[in-house]
Amino acid sequence: MSILGRQAILKAIEKGTISITPFSNDLVGPASVDLTLAHTFRVFRKVHQVIEVREITDYREVTEKIEVPHDEYILIMPGETILGITR
């Protein structure tokens, strides 16, 4: 696995190899791109069993979709696992 530097990232975006929407050059760091979160999250349901992650595993069966209104926030409780969806 290789790491792309800033110039390689910008070149890949210009070529269309990497596509990020919305995009701003200000979001590109020395070897990274800062992404922003949307208002949608997936919160894992409390289950007392092992969840086997396989190709056939359906994330919708073990998570609940939460939409957070624009001016509000989501509170993450200790021991809770959530997935933030990027814009």
N, C-alpha and C positions, 0 to 999 in steps of 0.2 A: 504494500500500500504506500502510495506517495502522498505528500502534502503539497498543495498548490500555494504558491506565494501570491501576493497581491496582483502583480502584473499578469501572472498566468490566469488568475481568476477573472480579471477584467477582459483578457483576450478571449477566454472561453465564453464569457457572456456576450462579447461582441460577435463571435462566430455563431452563437446560438447553441453551443454544446451544453451550456448551463443556462437555465431560464429561471429568473426570479421576478415575480410580479407582486407587489410594486417593488421597483429597484431604484436605489440611489447609490452613487459612488461613495458617498459618505459612510455607507454601511459596510464597506469592504475594509478589513483590517490587514495586518501584515500577512496572515495566513488563514483568514476566516471571513465569513459574512455574517453580520448580525441580522437575525430575523426577528419579526415582531409577532406577538401572539394575537390571535383572533379572539373573539368573545365566546368561543365554543371550547368546551373541555369535555373529556371523558373521565368520569370518576368510577374507580373500581368498586364494585359491590362487595360488601363484607361476606365472604364465604369462608367456610371452615374446611376447605379441601384444597388439594394441590391442583392448580390449573396447568395442564400440559399445553405448552405452546407448540403447535404444529401448523402445517399449511392449511389444514382443515379447521383450525380453531377460529371461531367467530367472535371477534372482540365485542360485538353487540350483546352477546350472551353474558358477559362478565363485567360490562361497564354500563354506566348510565350517561346519556348525553345531557350536558348542562349548558344552557345559554345564559351568559351573564350580561344584563343590560349595560349599555355604554357607560353610565355614570356610577355603576356599582362595582363590587369586587367579589372575589371568591375566597372563602376562608378554608384553608387546608388544615385539618385537624391532625394531631400527632398520630402517626402510624397509618395515615391515609395516603393512598397513591392515586395521583391523577395524571392525565396526559393533556398537555396544552397543545392545541391545534394552531399551527402557524397560518398567517394570512396568506 
